[in-house]
Amino acid sequence: MFEDIKQEATEKLMKVRLYLNEIDRNILPPPAIPDEFQNSLKGLFFVYLYGIFEMLVTKTVRRTIDELNASGVKISECKWELLSMILSPEYDALYGVGETKKWPRRWDISEKLKQDERLYILETLFPTDGKNIRKGQLESLYKSFGNPHPVFPRLEIQGYLDELVQFRNYIAHGDMLPQEIGRNYTIADLEKRRSCIDELSTYIIDCYESYIVNQEYLTI
């Protein structure tokens, strides 16, 4: 069900390891100091790794929505948390309406619940604030789906995710140069971070697969 996403995660995160190995292969042994090009490559690791992580989370969410839409269950059978996604178009329609349309828009919500149609969620919906994915965004996803699993497999990983997003943004926004960040890390440091994000990515995919396979979106 999610096997292709798991396979893609394995392949892409292995390529990050190969990227680090290639940098390491060209670093001269001590007391030589890594040159600025090597430090830049180490800094760009944070941009590279975050891009893969965001892609995997996005694909996992979209696959989960596809599976929910294909489940055939009715709205009344779903966890209450899912209403925030099922009724997303109706909620959006409430924004900025005048007094003459305020109540008709509310009636639309009541009517949809009364008809108790099959669950349908917009395929492109991604229930976060649109910022880079870290703890708050992951919590928003889990809560919107009513996914009962903890957000992180280990609390330690939250710190590595925060660091990843922070340095990715520093580089992307020009606040710091890649070499300024990269010179503070050894290849072993970066491999530890790659391994943690690998663990987190695999865990997230597994959580949403369990959510679908075990029908954890149902009220019973």
ABEGO torsion letter per residue (X at the ends): XAAAAAAAAAAAAAAAAAAAAAAAAABBBOABBBBAAAAAAAAAAAAAAAAAAAAAAAAAAAAAAAAAAAAGBBAAABBAAAAAAAAAAAAAAABGBBAAAAAAAAAAAAAAAAAGBBBBBBAABBBBAGBBBBAAAAAAAAAAAGBABBABABAAAAAAAAAAAAAAAAAAAGABBAAAAAAABBAAAAAAAAAAAAAAAAAAAAAAAAAAAAGAABAX
